[in-house]
Amino acid sequence: MDPILSEVYSTVLPAAPYVLAAYIGIWLVLFIFVLALWRKSKRTSEDIEALKQALEDRKDSQR
């Protein structure tokens, strides 16, 4: 094996678990963030629908 490649592999391979852990951590944080945004969006849509219904009820009661 080429001595340069041997040196590169000996430097890179010990760090592989940390790189893998970093990728998993980033994807996990991204997934949790998207899930939180989705839940907040759903809640906001429900609030908007409730406000629309309340506005319609108020208009109907004023007539």
PDBQT receptor file of N, H, CA, C and O in Angstrom, charges set to zero:
ATOM      1  N   MET A   1       0.852  -1.176   0.000  1.00  0.00    +0.000 N 
ATOM      2  CA  MET A   1       0.000   0.000   0.000  1.00  0.00    +0.000 C 
ATOM      3  C   MET A   1       0.894   1.235   0.000  1.00  0.00    +0.000 C 
ATOM      4  O   MET A   1       1.993   1.246   0.555  1.00  0.00    +0.000 OA
ATOM      5  N   ASP A   2       0.387   2.241  -0.629  1.00  0.00    +0.000 N 
ATOM      6  H   ASP A   2      -0.505   2.232  -1.079  1.00  0.00    +0.000 HD
ATOM      7  CA  ASP A   2       1.098   3.511  -0.706  1.00  0.00    +0.000 C 
ATOM      8  C   ASP A   2       1.229   4.095   0.703  1.00  0.00    +0.000 C 
ATOM      9  O   ASP A   2       0.253   4.107   1.453  1.00  0.00    +0.000 OA
ATOM     10  N   PRO A   3       2.407   4.572   1.071  1.00  0.00    +0.000 N 
ATOM     11  CA  PRO A   3       2.586   5.117   2.427  1.00  0.00    +0.000 C 
ATOM     12  C   PRO A   3       1.720   6.338   2.703  1.00  0.00    +0.000 C 
ATOM     13  O   PRO A   3       1.297   6.558   3.838  1.00  0.00    +0.000 OA
ATOM     14  N   ILE A   4       1.459   7.123   1.678  1.00  0.00    +0.000 N 
ATOM     15  H   ILE A   4       1.803   6.944   0.757  1.00  0.00    +0.000 HD
ATOM     16  CA  ILE A   4       0.610   8.310   1.870  1.00  0.00    +0.000 C 
ATOM     17  C   ILE A   4      -0.820   7.871   2.186  1.00  0.00    +0.000 C 
ATOM     18  O   ILE A   4      -1.453   8.407   3.096  1.00  0.00    +0.000 OA
ATOM     19  N   LEU A   5      -1.327   6.889   1.425  1.00  0.00    +0.000 N 
ATOM     20  H   LEU A   5      -0.812   6.454   0.686  1.00  0.00    +0.000 HD
ATOM     21  CA  LEU A   5      -2.674   6.386   1.697  1.00  0.00    +0.000 C 
ATOM     22  C   LEU A   5      -2.751   5.750   3.080  1.00  0.00    +0.000 C 
ATOM     23  O   LEU A   5      -3.742   5.911   3.791  1.00  0.00    +0.000 OA
ATOM     24  N   SER A   6      -1.727   5.046   3.446  1.00  0.00    +0.000 N 
ATOM     25  H   SER A   6      -0.922   4.915   2.869  1.00  0.00    +0.000 HD
ATOM     26  CA  SER A   6      -1.691   4.430   4.769  1.00  0.00    +0.000 C 
ATOM     27  C   SER A   6      -1.781   5.488   5.868  1.00  0.00    +0.000 C 
ATOM     28  O   SER A   6      -2.470   5.299   6.869  1.00  0.00    +0.000 OA
ATOM     29  N   GLU A   7      -1.090   6.582   5.672  1.00  0.00    +0.000 N 
ATOM     30  H   GLU A   7      -0.530   6.736   4.858  1.00  0.00    +0.000 HD
ATOM     31  CA  GLU A   7      -1.138   7.669   6.656  1.00  0.00    +0.000 C 
ATOM     32  C   GLU A   7      -2.516   8.324   6.687  1.00  0.00    +0.000 C 
ATOM     33  O   GLU A   7      -3.035   8.641   7.757  1.00  0.00    +0.000 OA
ATOM     34  N   VAL A   8      -3.109   8.525   5.501  1.00  0.00    +0.000 N 
ATOM     35  H   VAL A   8      -2.688   8.267   4.632  1.00  0.00    +0.000 HD
ATOM     36  CA  VAL A   8      -4.443   9.128   5.429  1.00  0.00    +0.000 C 
ATOM     37  C   VAL A   8      -5.460   8.228   6.119  1.00  0.00    +0.000 C 
ATOM     38  O   VAL A   8      -6.258   8.703   6.928  1.00  0.00    +0.000 OA
ATOM     39  N   TYR A   9      -5.439   6.936   5.808  1.00  0.00    +0.000 N 
ATOM     40  H   TYR A   9      -4.791   6.551   5.151  1.00  0.00    +0.000 HD
ATOM     41  CA  TYR A   9      -6.390   6.012   6.415  1.00  0.00    +0.000 C 
ATOM     42  C   TYR A   9      -6.214   5.941   7.926  1.00  0.00    +0.000 C 
ATOM     43  O   TYR A   9      -7.199   5.866   8.661  1.00  0.00    +0.000 OA
ATOM     44  N   SER A  10      -4.994   5.962   8.388  1.00  0.00    +0.000 N 
ATOM     45  H   SER A  10      -4.194   6.022   7.791  1.00  0.00    +0.000 HD
ATOM     46  CA  SER A  10      -4.771   5.897   9.833  1.00  0.00    +0.000 C 
ATOM     47  C   SER A  10      -5.252   7.166  10.531  1.00  0.00    +0.000 C 
ATOM     48  O   SER A  10      -5.555   7.143  11.724  1.00  0.00    +0.000 OA
ATOM     49  N   THR A  11      -5.321   8.264   9.796  1.00  0.00    +0.000 N 
ATOM     50  H   THR A  11      -5.075   8.282   8.827  1.00  0.00    +0.000 HD
ATOM     51  CA  THR A  11      -5.813   9.518  10.365  1.00  0.00    +0.000 C 
ATOM     52  C   THR A  11      -7.338   9.590  10.298  1.00  0.00    +0.000 C 
ATOM     53  O   THR A  11      -7.982  10.057  11.237  1.00  0.00    +0.000 OA
ATOM     54  N   VAL A  12      -7.913   9.127   9.187  1.00  0.00    +0.000 N 
ATOM     55  H   VAL A  12      -7.389   8.748   8.424  1.00  0.00    +0.000 HD
ATOM     56  CA  VAL A  12      -9.346   9.283   8.946  1.00  0.00    +0.000 C 
ATOM     57  C   VAL A  12     -10.173   8.209   9.652  1.00  0.00    +0.000 C 
ATOM     58  O   VAL A  12     -11.201   8.528  10.249  1.00  0.00    +0.000 OA
ATOM     59  N   LEU A  13      -9.761   6.973   9.599  1.00  0.00    +0.000 N 
ATOM     60  H   LEU A  13      -8.926   6.714   9.114  1.00  0.00    +0.000 HD
ATOM     61  CA  LEU A  13     -10.578   5.889  10.135  1.00  0.00    +0.000 C 
ATOM     62  C   LEU A  13     -10.898   6.021  11.621  1.00  0.00    +0.000 C 
ATOM     63  O   LEU A  13     -12.021   5.695  12.006  1.00  0.00    +0.000 OA
ATOM     64  N   PRO A  14     -10.006   6.466  12.465  1.00  0.00    +0.000 N 
ATOM     65  CA  PRO A  14     -10.395   6.628  13.874  1.00  0.00    +0.000 C 
ATOM     66  C   PRO A  14     -11.488   7.679  14.076  1.00  0.00    +0.000 C 
ATOM     67  O   PRO A  14     -12.213   7.632  15.069  1.00  0.00    +0.000 OA
ATOM     68  N   ALA A  15     -11.610   8.612  13.158  1.00  0.00    +0.000 N 
ATOM     69  H   ALA A  15     -11.021   8.651  12.351  1.00  0.00    +0.000 HD
ATOM     70  CA  ALA A  15     -12.619   9.665  13.288  1.00  0.00    +0.000 C 
ATOM     71  C   ALA A  15     -13.966   9.254  12.698  1.00  0.00    +0.000 C 
ATOM     72  O   ALA A  15     -14.947   9.980  12.861  1.00  0.00    +0.000 OA
ATOM     73  N   ALA A  16     -14.039   8.121  12.026  1.00  0.00    +0.000 N 
ATOM     74  H   ALA A  16     -13.242   7.532  11.895  1.00  0.00    +0.000 HD
ATOM     75  CA  ALA A  16     -15.274   7.699  11.358  1.00  0.00    +0.000 C 
ATOM     76  C   ALA A  16     -16.472   7.615  12.303  1.00  0.00    +0.000 C 
ATOM     77  O   ALA A  16     -17.548   8.076  11.924  1.00  0.00    +0.000 OA
ATOM     78  N   PRO A  17     -16.354   7.061  13.494  1.00  0.00    +0.000 N 
ATOM     79  CA  PRO A  17     -17.529   7.026  14.383  1.00  0.00    +0.000 C 
ATOM     80  C   PRO A  17     -18.047   8.416  14.745  1.00  0.00    +0.000 C 
ATOM     81  O   PRO A  17     -19.252   8.612  14.902  1.00  0.00    +0.000 OA
ATOM     82  N   TYR A  18     -17.146   9.369  14.875  1.00  0.00    +0.000 N 
ATOM     83  H   TYR A  18     -16.167   9.210  14.747  1.00  0.00    +0.000 HD
ATOM     84  CA  TYR A  18     -17.572  10.735  15.203  1.00  0.00    +0.000 C 
ATOM     85  C   TYR A  18     -18.289  11.387  14.025  1.00  0.00    +0.000 C 
ATOM     86  O   TYR A  18     -19.262  12.119  14.209  1.00  0.00    +0.000 OA
ATOM     87  N   VAL A  19     -17.808  11.121  12.831  1.00  0.00    +0.000 N 
ATOM     88  H   VAL A  19     -17.017  10.527  12.682  1.00  0.00    +0.000 HD
ATOM     89  CA  VAL A  19     -18.464  11.661  11.635  1.00  0.00    +0.000 C 
ATOM     90  C   VAL A  19     -19.853  11.053  11.500  1.00  0.00    +0.000 C 
ATOM     91  O   VAL A  19     -20.821  11.765  11.231  1.00  0.00    +0.000 OA
ATOM     92  N   LEU A  20     -19.953   9.754  11.684  1.00  0.00    +0.000 N 
ATOM     93  H   LEU A  20     -19.167   9.176  11.903  1.00  0.00    +0.000 HD
ATOM     94  CA  LEU A  20     -21.248   9.084  11.616  1.00  0.00    +0.000 C 
ATOM     95  C   LEU A  20     -22.193   9.620  12.694  1.00  0.00    +0.000 C 
ATOM     96  O   LEU A  20     -23.365   9.871  12.416  1.00  0.00    +0.000 OA
ATOM     97  N   ALA A  21     -21.704   9.793  13.890  1.00  0.00    +0.000 N 
ATOM     98  H   ALA A  21     -20.751   9.589  14.115  1.00  0.00    +0.000 HD
ATOM     99  CA  ALA A  21     -22.530  10.336  14.975  1.00  0.00    +0.000 C 
ATOM    100  C   ALA A  21     -22.988  11.762  14.659  1.00  0.00    +0.000 C 
ATOM    101  O   ALA A  21     -24.118  12.137  14.972  1.00  0.00    +0.000 OA
ATOM    102  N   ALA A  22     -22.120  12.544  14.047  1.00  0.00    +0.000 N 
ATOM    103  H   ALA A  22     -21.202  12.239  13.793  1.00  0.00    +0.000 HD
ATOM    104  CA  ALA A  22     -22.487  13.915  13.682  1.00  0.00    +0.000 C 
ATOM    105  C   ALA A  22     -23.591  13.916  12.629  1.00  0.00    +0.000 C 
ATOM    106  O   ALA A  22     -24.543  14.690  12.734  1.00  0.00    +0.000 OA
ATOM    107  N   TYR A  23     -23.475  13.057  11.615  1.00  0.00    +0.000 N 
ATOM    108  H   TYR A  23     -22.702  12.428  11.530  1.00  0.00    +0.000 HD
ATOM    109  CA  TYR A  23     -24.520  12.977  10.594  1.00  0.00    +0.000 C 
ATOM    110  C   TYR A  23     -25.844  12.521  11.193  1.00  0.00    +0.000 C 
ATOM    111  O   TYR A  23     -26.895  13.080  10.879  1.00  0.00    +0.000 OA
ATOM    112  N   ILE A  24     -25.796  11.519  12.045  1.00  0.00    +0.000 N 
ATOM    113  H   ILE A  24     -24.942  11.065  12.300  1.00  0.00    +0.000 HD
ATOM    114  CA  ILE A  24     -27.024  11.047  12.686  1.00  0.00    +0.000 C 
ATOM    115  C   ILE A  24     -27.627  12.153  13.551  1.00  0.00    +0.000 C 
ATOM    116  O   ILE A  24     -28.843  12.348  13.553  1.00  0.00    +0.000 OA
ATOM    117  N   GLY A  25     -26.789  12.868  14.277  1.00  0.00    +0.000 N 
ATOM    118  H   GLY A  25     -25.802  12.710  14.275  1.00  0.00    +0.000 HD
ATOM    119  CA  GLY A  25     -27.276  13.962  15.115  1.00  0.00    +0.000 C 
ATOM    120  C   GLY A  25     -27.917  15.070  14.306  1.00  0.00    +0.000 C 
ATOM    121  O   GLY A  25     -28.968  15.593  14.678  1.00  0.00    +0.000 OA
ATOM    122  N   ILE A  26     -27.288  15.426  13.205  1.00  0.00    +0.000 N 
ATOM    123  H   ILE A  26     -26.434  15.001  12.903  1.00  0.00    +0.000 HD
ATOM    124  CA  ILE A  26     -27.837  16.485  12.350  1.00  0.00    +0.000 C 
ATOM    125  C   ILE A  26     -29.184  16.063  11.779  1.00  0.00    +0.000 C 
ATOM    126  O   ILE A  26     -30.129  16.851  11.786  1.00  0.00    +0.000 OA
ATOM    127  N   TRP A  27     -29.285  14.832  11.285  1.00  0.00    +0.000 N 
ATOM    128  H   TRP A  27     -28.517  14.192  11.280  1.00  0.00    +0.000 HD
ATOM    129  CA  TRP A  27     -30.551  14.357  10.727  1.00  0.00    +0.000 C 
ATOM    130  C   TRP A  27     -31.632  14.268  11.803  1.00  0.00    +0.000 C 
ATOM    131  O   TRP A  27     -32.797  14.563  11.539  1.00  0.00    +0.000 OA
ATOM    132  N   LEU A  28     -31.252  13.866  13.003  1.00  0.00    +0.000 N 
ATOM    133  H   LEU A  28     -30.305  13.626  13.218  1.00  0.00    +0.000 HD
ATOM    134  CA  LEU A  28     -32.213  13.778  14.095  1.00  0.00    +0.000 C 
ATOM    135  C   LEU A  28     -32.744  15.161  14.476  1.00  0.00    +0.000 C 
ATOM    136  O   LEU A  28     -33.948  15.338  14.662  1.00  0.00    +0.000 OA
ATOM    137  N   VAL A  29     -31.856  16.123  14.590  1.00  0.00    +0.000 N 
ATOM    138  H   VAL A  29     -30.878  15.979  14.439  1.00  0.00    +0.000 HD
ATOM    139  CA  VAL A  29     -32.269  17.494  14.908  1.00  0.00    +0.000 C 
ATOM    140  C   VAL A  29     -33.152  18.052  13.793  1.00  0.00    +0.000 C 
ATOM    141  O   VAL A  29     -34.157  18.706  14.071  1.00  0.00    +0.000 OA
ATOM    142  N   LEU A  30     -32.790  17.801  12.547  1.00  0.00    +0.000 N 
ATOM    143  H   LEU A  30     -31.974  17.269  12.321  1.00  0.00    +0.000 HD
ATOM    144  CA  LEU A  30     -33.593  18.269  11.416  1.00  0.00    +0.000 C 
ATOM    145  C   LEU A  30     -34.982  17.634  11.435  1.00  0.00    +0.000 C 
ATOM    146  O   LEU A  30     -35.981  18.313  11.197  1.00  0.00    +0.000 OA
ATOM    147  N   PHE A  31     -35.045  16.343  11.715  1.00  0.00    +0.000 N 
ATOM    148  H   PHE A  31     -34.234  15.791  11.908  1.00  0.00    +0.000 HD
ATOM    149  CA  PHE A  31     -36.333  15.653  11.781  1.00  0.00    +0.000 C 
ATOM    150  C   PHE A  31     -37.210  16.230  12.890  1.00  0.00    +0.000 C 
ATOM    151  O   PHE A  31     -38.399  16.467  12.678  1.00  0.00    +0.000 OA
ATOM    152  N   ILE A  32     -36.639  16.454  14.056  1.00  0.00    +0.000 N 
ATOM    153  H   ILE A  32     -35.673  16.262  14.228  1.00  0.00    +0.000 HD
ATOM    154  CA  ILE A  32     -37.400  17.019  15.175  1.00  0.00    +0.000 C 
ATOM    155  C   ILE A  32     -37.875  18.431  14.844  1.00  0.00    +0.000 C 
ATOM    156  O   ILE A  32     -38.998  18.803  15.185  1.00  0.00    +0.000 OA
ATOM    157  N   PHE A  33     -37.031  19.216  14.185  1.00  0.00    +0.000 N 
ATOM    158  H   PHE A  33     -36.119  18.913  13.908  1.00  0.00    +0.000 HD
ATOM    159  CA  PHE A  33     -37.399  20.576  13.799  1.00  0.00    +0.000 C 
ATOM    160  C   PHE A  33     -38.564  20.564  12.811  1.00  0.00    +0.000 C 
ATOM    161  O   PHE A  33     -39.517  21.328  12.963  1.00  0.00    +0.000 OA
ATOM    162  N   VAL A  34     -38.489  19.700  11.802  1.00  0.00    +0.000 N 
ATOM    163  H   VAL A  34     -37.715  19.078  11.678  1.00  0.00    +0.000 HD
ATOM    164  CA  VAL A  34     -39.568  19.614  10.810  1.00  0.00    +0.000 C 
ATOM    165  C   VAL A  34     -40.851  19.125  11.470  1.00  0.00    +0.000 C 
ATOM    166  O   VAL A  34     -41.934  19.619  11.156  1.00  0.00    +0.000 OA
ATOM    167  N   LEU A  35     -40.743  18.168  12.372  1.00  0.00    +0.000 N 
ATOM    168  H   LEU A  35     -39.864  17.766  12.628  1.00  0.00    +0.000 HD
ATOM    169  CA  LEU A  35     -41.915  17.673  13.087  1.00  0.00    +0.000 C 
ATOM    170  C   LEU A  35     -42.556  18.786  13.921  1.00  0.00    +0.000 C 
ATOM    171  O   LEU A  35     -43.780  18.912  13.948  1.00  0.00    +0.000 OA
ATOM    172  N   ALA A  36     -41.746  19.579  14.589  1.00  0.00    +0.000 N 
ATOM    173  H   ALA A  36     -40.752  19.477  14.566  1.00  0.00    +0.000 HD
ATOM    174  CA  ALA A  36     -42.268  20.692  15.390  1.00  0.00    +0.000 C 
ATOM    175  C   ALA A  36     -42.952  21.729  14.502  1.00  0.00    +0.000 C 
ATOM    176  O   ALA A  36     -44.011  22.248  14.855  1.00  0.00    +0.000 OA
ATOM    177  N   LEU A  37     -42.352  22.031  13.353  1.00  0.00    +0.000 N 
ATOM    178  H   LEU A  37     -41.492  21.609  13.066  1.00  0.00    +0.000 HD
ATOM    179  CA  LEU A  37     -42.982  22.980  12.429  1.00  0.00    +0.000 C 
ATOM    180  C   LEU A  37     -44.305  22.444  11.899  1.00  0.00    +0.000 C 
ATOM    181  O   LEU A  37     -45.273  23.192  11.763  1.00  0.00    +0.000 OA
ATOM    182  N   TRP A  38     -44.347  21.155  11.603  1.00  0.00    +0.000 N 
ATOM    183  H   TRP A  38     -43.561  20.547  11.714  1.00  0.00    +0.000 HD
ATOM    184  CA  TRP A  38     -45.573  20.548  11.092  1.00  0.00    +0.000 C 
ATOM    185  C   TRP A  38     -46.683  20.629  12.136  1.00  0.00    +0.000 C 
ATOM    186  O   TRP A  38     -47.822  20.967  11.813  1.00  0.00    +0.000 OA
ATOM    187  N   ARG A  39     -46.343  20.315  13.400  1.00  0.00    +0.000 N 
ATOM    188  H   ARG A  39     -45.418  20.040  13.662  1.00  0.00    +0.000 HD
ATOM    189  CA  ARG A  39     -47.348  20.373  14.457  1.00  0.00    +0.000 C 
ATOM    190  C   ARG A  39     -47.837  21.804  14.673  1.00  0.00    +0.000 C 
ATOM    191  O   ARG A  39     -49.030  22.034  14.871  1.00  0.00    +0.000 OA
ATOM    192  N   LYS A  40     -46.919  22.756  14.635  1.00  0.00    +0.000 N 
ATOM    193  H   LYS A  40     -45.950  22.569  14.474  1.00  0.00    +0.000 HD
ATOM    194  CA  LYS A  40     -47.305  24.156  14.825  1.00  0.00    +0.000 C 
ATOM    195  C   LYS A  40     -48.185  24.630  13.671  1.00  0.00    +0.000 C 
ATOM    196  O   LYS A  40     -49.148  25.366  13.884  1.00  0.00    +0.000 OA
ATOM    197  N   SER A  41     -47.857  24.212  12.459  1.00  0.00    +0.000 N 
ATOM    198  H   SER A  41     -47.074  23.614  12.286  1.00  0.00    +0.000 HD
ATOM    199  CA  SER A  41     -48.655  24.570  11.289  1.00  0.00    +0.000 C 
ATOM    200  C   SER A  41     -50.060  23.984  11.397  1.00  0.00    +0.000 C 
ATOM    201  O   SER A  41     -51.043  24.652  11.080  1.00  0.00    +0.000 OA
ATOM    202  N   LYS A  42     -50.148  22.750  11.839  1.00  0.00    +0.000 N 
ATOM    203  H   LYS A  42     -49.348  22.207  12.097  1.00  0.00    +0.000 HD
ATOM    204  CA  LYS A  42     -51.453  22.108  12.005  1.00  0.00    +0.000 C 
ATOM    205  C   LYS A  42     -52.283  22.849  13.049  1.00  0.00    +0.000 C 
ATOM    206  O   LYS A  42     -53.471  23.100  12.846  1.00  0.00    +0.000 OA
ATOM    207  N   ARG A  43     -51.647  23.197  14.167  1.00  0.00    +0.000 N 
ATOM    208  H   ARG A  43     -50.682  22.994  14.332  1.00  0.00    +0.000 HD
ATOM    209  CA  ARG A  43     -52.343  23.929  15.228  1.00  0.00    +0.000 C 
ATOM    210  C   ARG A  43     -52.812  25.298  14.727  1.00  0.00    +0.000 C 
ATOM    211  O   ARG A  43     -53.921  25.729  15.040  1.00  0.00    +0.000 OA
ATOM    212  N   THR A  44     -51.974  25.971  13.957  1.00  0.00    +0.000 N 
ATOM    213  H   THR A  44     -51.072  25.621  13.702  1.00  0.00    +0.000 HD
ATOM    214  CA  THR A  44     -52.331  27.285  13.423  1.00  0.00    +0.000 C 
ATOM    215  C   THR A  44     -53.505  27.171  12.456  1.00  0.00    +0.000 C 
ATOM    216  O   THR A  44     -54.403  28.013  12.470  1.00  0.00    +0.000 OA
ATOM    217  N   SER A  45     -53.503  26.144  11.624  1.00  0.00    +0.000 N 
ATOM    218  H   SER A  45     -52.773  25.460  11.613  1.00  0.00    +0.000 HD
ATOM    219  CA  SER A  45     -54.618  25.936  10.699  1.00  0.00    +0.000 C 
ATOM    220  C   SER A  45     -55.916  25.688  11.460  1.00  0.00    +0.000 C 
ATOM    221  O   SER A  45     -56.969  26.196  11.075  1.00  0.00    +0.000 OA
ATOM    222  N   GLU A  46     -55.845  24.915  12.531  1.00  0.00    +0.000 N 
ATOM    223  H   GLU A  46     -54.989  24.503  12.844  1.00  0.00    +0.000 HD
ATOM    224  CA  GLU A  46     -57.038  24.676  13.349  1.00  0.00    +0.000 C 
ATOM    225  C   GLU A  46     -57.528  25.969  13.991  1.00  0.00    +0.000 C 
ATOM    226  O   GLU A  46     -58.734  26.204  14.065  1.00  0.00    +0.000 OA
ATOM    227  N   ASP A  47     -56.610  26.803  14.451  1.00  0.00    +0.000 N 
ATOM    228  H   ASP A  47     -55.630  26.612  14.391  1.00  0.00    +0.000 HD
ATOM    229  CA  ASP A  47     -56.992  28.088  15.043  1.00  0.00    +0.000 C 
ATOM    230  C   ASP A  47     -57.652  28.995  14.009  1.00  0.00    +0.000 C 
ATOM    231  O   ASP A  47     -58.629  29.679  14.313  1.00  0.00    +0.000 OA
ATOM    232  N   ILE A  48     -57.124  29.001  12.800  1.00  0.00    +0.000 N 
ATOM    233  H   ILE A  48     -56.331  28.445  12.553  1.00  0.00    +0.000 HD
ATOM    234  CA  ILE A  48     -57.704  29.828  11.733  1.00  0.00    +0.000 C 
ATOM    235  C   ILE A  48     -59.119  29.356  11.419  1.00  0.00    +0.000 C 
ATOM    236  O   ILE A  48     -60.024  30.173  11.247  1.00  0.00    +0.000 OA
ATOM    237  N   GLU A  49     -59.311  28.042  11.343  1.00  0.00    +0.000 N 
ATOM    238  H   GLU A  49     -58.576  27.378  11.482  1.00  0.00    +0.000 HD
ATOM    239  CA  GLU A  49     -60.650  27.515  11.075  1.00  0.00    +0.000 C 
ATOM    240  C   GLU A  49     -61.613  27.878  12.201  1.00  0.00    +0.000 C 
ATOM    241  O   GLU A  49     -62.768  28.215  11.940  1.00  0.00    +0.000 OA
ATOM    242  N   ALA A  50     -61.155  27.813  13.440  1.00  0.00    +0.000 N 
ATOM    243  H   ALA A  50     -60.217  27.538  13.651  1.00  0.00    +0.000 HD
ATOM    244  CA  ALA A  50     -62.011  28.182  14.575  1.00  0.00    +0.000 C 
ATOM    245  C   ALA A  50     -62.373  29.665  14.517  1.00  0.00    +0.000 C 
ATOM    246  O   ALA A  50     -63.510  30.039  14.803  1.00  0.00    +0.000 OA
ATOM    247  N   LEU A  51     -61.420  30.500  14.152  1.00  0.00    +0.000 N 
ATOM    248  H   LEU A  51     -60.496  30.196  13.920  1.00  0.00    +0.000 HD
ATOM    249  CA  LEU A  51     -61.702  31.933  14.028  1.00  0.00    +0.000 C 
ATOM    250  C   LEU A  51     -62.678  32.211  12.892  1.00  0.00    +0.000 C 
ATOM    251  O   LEU A  51     -63.558  33.061  13.025  1.00  0.00    +0.000 OA
ATOM    252  N   LYS A  52     -62.531  31.501  11.777  1.00  0.00    +0.000 N 
ATOM    253  H   LYS A  52     -61.817  30.810  11.669  1.00  0.00    +0.000 HD
ATOM    254  CA  LYS A  52     -63.478  31.666  10.665  1.00  0.00    +0.000 C 
ATOM    255  C   LYS A  52     -64.883  31.283  11.105  1.00  0.00    +0.000 C 
ATOM    256  O   LYS A  52     -65.851  31.978  10.795  1.00  0.00    +0.000 OA
ATOM    257  N   GLN A  53     -64.989  30.175  11.828  1.00  0.00    +0.000 N 
ATOM    258  H   GLN A  53     -64.203  29.611  12.079  1.00  0.00    +0.000 HD
ATOM    259  CA  GLN A  53     -66.293  29.729  12.300  1.00  0.00    +0.000 C 
ATOM    260  C   GLN A  53     -66.881  30.733  13.284  1.00  0.00    +0.000 C 
ATOM    261  O   GLN A  53     -68.076  31.024  13.225  1.00  0.00    +0.000 OA
ATOM    262  N   ALA A  54     -66.072  31.262  14.178  1.00  0.00    +0.000 N 
ATOM    263  H   ALA A  54     -65.101  31.026  14.227  1.00  0.00    +0.000 HD
ATOM    264  CA  ALA A  54     -66.555  32.254  15.141  1.00  0.00    +0.000 C 
ATOM    265  C   ALA A  54     -67.004  33.523  14.427  1.00  0.00    +0.000 C 
ATOM    266  O   ALA A  54     -67.998  34.136  14.815  1.00  0.00    +0.000 OA
ATOM    267  N   LEU A  55     -66.289  33.913  13.402  1.00  0.00    +0.000 N 
ATOM    268  H   LEU A  55     -65.482  33.415  13.087  1.00  0.00    +0.000 HD
ATOM    269  CA  LEU A  55     -66.662  35.102  12.638  1.00  0.00    +0.000 C 
ATOM    270  C   LEU A  55     -67.979  34.887  11.906  1.00  0.00    +0.000 C 
ATOM    271  O   LEU A  55     -68.823  35.783  11.872  1.00  0.00    +0.000 OA
ATOM    272  N   GLU A  56     -68.164  33.711  11.322  1.00  0.00    +0.000 N 
ATOM    273  H   GLU A  56     -67.479  32.983  11.350  1.00  0.00    +0.000 HD
ATOM    274  CA  GLU A  56     -69.429  33.412  10.648  1.00  0.00    +0.000 C 
ATOM    275  C   GLU A  56     -70.582  33.390  11.645  1.00  0.00    +0.000 C 
ATOM    276  O   GLU A  56     -71.660  33.910  11.359  1.00  0.00    +0.000 OA
ATOM    277  N   ASP A  57     -70.361  32.790  12.814  1.00  0.00    +0.000 N 
ATOM    278  H   ASP A  57     -69.485  32.368  13.047  1.00  0.00    +0.000 HD
ATOM    279  CA  ASP A  57     -71.404  32.749  13.843  1.00  0.00    +0.000 C 
ATOM    280  C   ASP A  57     -71.762  34.155  14.306  1.00  0.00    +0.000 C 
ATOM    281  O   ASP A  57     -72.932  34.457  14.541  1.00  0.00    +0.000 OA
ATOM    282  N   ARG A  58     -70.771  35.001  14.435  1.00  0.00    +0.000 N 
ATOM    283  H   ARG A  58     -69.820  34.755  14.244  1.00  0.00    +0.000 HD
ATOM    284  CA  ARG A  58     -71.024  36.377  14.875  1.00  0.00    +0.000 C 
ATOM    285  C   ARG A  58     -71.812  37.146  13.815  1.00  0.00    +0.000 C 
ATOM    286  O   ARG A  58     -72.717  37.910  14.147  1.00  0.00    +0.000 OA
ATOM    287  N   LYS A  59     -71.468  36.945  12.536  1.00  0.00    +0.000 N 
ATOM    288  H   LYS A  59     -70.733  36.324  12.266  1.00  0.00    +0.000 HD
ATOM    289  CA  LYS A  59     -72.210  37.611  11.461  1.00  0.00    +0.000 C 
ATOM    290  C   LYS A  59     -73.654  37.132  11.432  1.00  0.00    +0.000 C 
ATOM    291  O   LYS A  59     -74.573  37.928  11.236  1.00  0.00    +0.000 OA
ATOM    292  N   ASP A  60     -73.857  35.821  11.627  1.00  0.00    +0.000 N 
ATOM    293  H   ASP A  60     -73.111  35.174  11.786  1.00  0.00    +0.000 HD
ATOM    294  CA  ASP A  60     -75.212  35.268  11.612  1.00  0.00    +0.000 C 
ATOM    295  C   ASP A  60     -76.040  35.784  12.787  1.00  0.00    +0.000 C 
ATOM    296  O   ASP A  60     -77.242  36.009  12.641  1.00  0.00    +0.000 OA
ATOM    297  N   SER A  61     -75.421  35.972  13.939  1.00  0.00    +0.000 N 
ATOM    298  H   SER A  61     -74.445  35.789  14.058  1.00  0.00    +0.000 HD
ATOM    299  CA  SER A  61     -76.170  36.429  15.114  1.00  0.00    +0.000 C 
ATOM    300  C   SER A  61     -76.512  37.915  15.026  1.00  0.00    +0.000 C 
ATOM    301  O   SER A  61     -77.440  38.369  15.695  1.00  0.00    +0.000 OA
ATOM    302  N   GLN A  62     -75.787  38.672  14.223  1.00  0.00    +0.000 N 
ATOM    303  H   GLN A  62     -75.033  38.303  13.680  1.00  0.00    +0.000 HD
ATOM    304  CA  GLN A  62     -76.054  40.103  14.088  1.00  0.00    +0.000 C 
ATOM    305  C   GLN A  62     -77.185  40.367  13.103  1.00  0.00    +0.000 C 
ATOM    306  O   GLN A  62     -77.725  41.473  13.079  1.00  0.00    +0.000 OA
ATOM    307  N   ARG A  63     -77.548  39.407  12.310  1.00  0.00    +0.000 N 
ATOM    308  H   ARG A  63     -77.109  38.509  12.329  1.00  0.00    +0.000 HD
ATOM    309  CA  ARG A  63     -78.603  39.612  11.298  1.00  0.00    +0.000 C 
ATOM    310  C   ARG A  63     -79.967  39.460  11.865  1.00  0.00    +0.000 C 
ATOM    311  O   ARG A  63     -80.955  39.601  11.144  1.00  0.00    +0.000 OA
TER     312      ARG A  63
